[in-house]
Amino acid sequence: MKHVRLHAYWRSSASWRVRIALNLKGIPFEYLPVHLVKDGGEQHQPAYRAINPMGRVPTLEWTDDDGQERRLSESMAILEYLEERGGSPALLPKDAYLRARTRMLAELVNSGIQPLQNTSVALRVKDVLKGDEKAWVAHWNVHGLTSLEAAVQATAGRYCVGDAVSFADILLVPQLYGARRFGVDLKPFPTLLRIESACNELPAFQAAQPDRQPDAQPA
């Protein structure tokens, strides 16, 4: 991969996942901010929709060794591609069952929590349905994290699946950040908090933190 570009937003959990994976794999990249709120959201502008028709972040672009331009969106697809192309460290276990468990844990976040707290969903709950978007988001975080805390018990070592970082950890860390933003009490999830602490000791996770991104906004 050459000339790697990541279209992202500093506080987007999906963008954060890809930053972690790129850092872990040692792949340098150019960071191209897409502000999800300014002027109604830059992701909705025609220039970005031409890159990502869904109007979401992240989008990863790069040039292959043969000169072909490539593009992927959706964080899980990007993670799968980065893993399939090789490089160290591996982010999925060798054992087929543990690989499936890793993907299961990741999907508890990717499918079971994050879509329900997405900015577009929260704004619709607030502006169209006239509901309490913070209560909505907190409810689905508690529901999902309770399930994840229980599910991770079967495989947890230092990390979610044994003692090597995997997709599951890459999704966990941004999700806990999101839960804190909405006032979720994380004390009922001691295993997840322990794993988060272990992940945040790693330089790849530290460099991916939202407040270290060029488009980070004051708290």
Protein Blocks (a to p, Z undefined) as FASTA:
>chain_A
ZZiacdddfklmklmmmmmmmmmnopacddddddfkggoiaklpmklmmmmmnopacddd
dddfkopacddehjklmmmmmmmngpjddfbdfblklmmmmmmmmmmmmmmmmmmmgfkl
mmmmmmmnopafklmmmmmmmmmmmmmmmmmmmmpcfbmnojbdcfklmmmmmmmmmmmm
nopafklmmmlmmmmmmmmmpmklmmmpmklpfkbccZZ
